[in-house]
Structure formats: C-alpha cells, structure tokens
C-alpha cells in the first residue's frame, strides 16, 4: 500500500472526549492529506448504528466508552463491520486492556494517543493490511486429497494441527506481554498471532470436510 490513503477511504472515530477526538482528527489530517474528515461519534451504539448503514475502511475506537468498555466493544465492531480495520486505543495506555482488544480481534492497537504522523500512518496501514490479508474467498473448489491423506483422516489431522496452533498461540501471548510495544520484535510477535488466527480458520475448514 502507498504512503498515503485514497481519498475514497472513509474513517469512523468513536471517541466521547471532544479534545481527544480533535487530536485524532488533527493527526489524521497530517498523516493523510487526501483523507476526508472522519465521521465522529461519542458512543459505541452510535458507531454501530452508523456502521449499519455505511461501510468504512477504518474504525478508530476508544476502549473506554460510556456504553461499553474493553474487548466486548471490539467484538461488536468486528461483527458489525467484518471488512473494516479496527484500531483500538485507550488514553490511559492500559497495556492489559490493549492486549485483550487484540485477543478480541482488533487489527491494531495504539499504545498511546500522542503518536507522530509517521507512527500513526504505520499503525493505520498495518491494520488495513491485516484486514485485507485475513479475507477468505467465499467459494472454494472441491478439494483434491493427496494419496497419503484420506478424507476420513482429516478430522484427526485438523485436531492435531489445532493442538500445535494452541501451543504457538500461548507462547506468542507470553511474548506479546513481555516485549515492548514500540520495538520491532513486538510487531513480529503480532504477525505470528495474526498468522495463527488465519491458520485456525483453515484448520476449522479442514475439519469440516
């Protein structure tokens, strides 16, 4: 993706504090000069109502809202806008809450709300790449099984693969809690986590054959 976003990409900001909402609008304007003014709402319900009638590319959501807090908000947003990139943040910098947001499906989190335009640009583009790479085709062709693998053995194979993924996920969660969020190794661990999530979908599909 290029360094600047297309003017056609809409953004929804869910933030009840006017000063903080204005800060995000300012950094958006500095980071993406061609971006239209984002739609700003002050509660999760307003955001869900907006998403029910319109499609947006990016949802910026405060994790502490008057009507919902934490990962529950992320799950509802992912359900309402499955094709949107969800970027979660909290003004307090609560790392535990941010990790819960990642586990709930946030494509990116902001460790603080005082990011420079380059940092903010990177976060938004990372979220857009992740939501794009997570999209699965709606139609698949009839699977062709290698001679060494019979269809009847697939459930056991899926079970064994799922056990391996569970182990990788567990160790990745440990890494995410211990690595500084502003360093490259933390983002590498996030990529491992995202890859495990995508692999889990494939394993689930494999087990359904």
Secondary structure as UniProt FT lines:
FT   TURN            7..8
FT   STRAND          11..14
FT   HELIX           18..31
FT   TURN            33..34
FT   STRAND          39..41
FT   HELIX           44..53
FT   STRAND          58..62
FT   HELIX           71..80
FT   TURN            81..83
FT   STRAND          85..89
FT   TURN            91..92
FT   HELIX           95..104
FT   STRAND          108..110
FT   HELIX           117..133
FT   TURN            147..148
FT   HELIX           151..153
FT   HELIX           154..178
FT   TURN            181..182
FT   HELIX           184..208
//
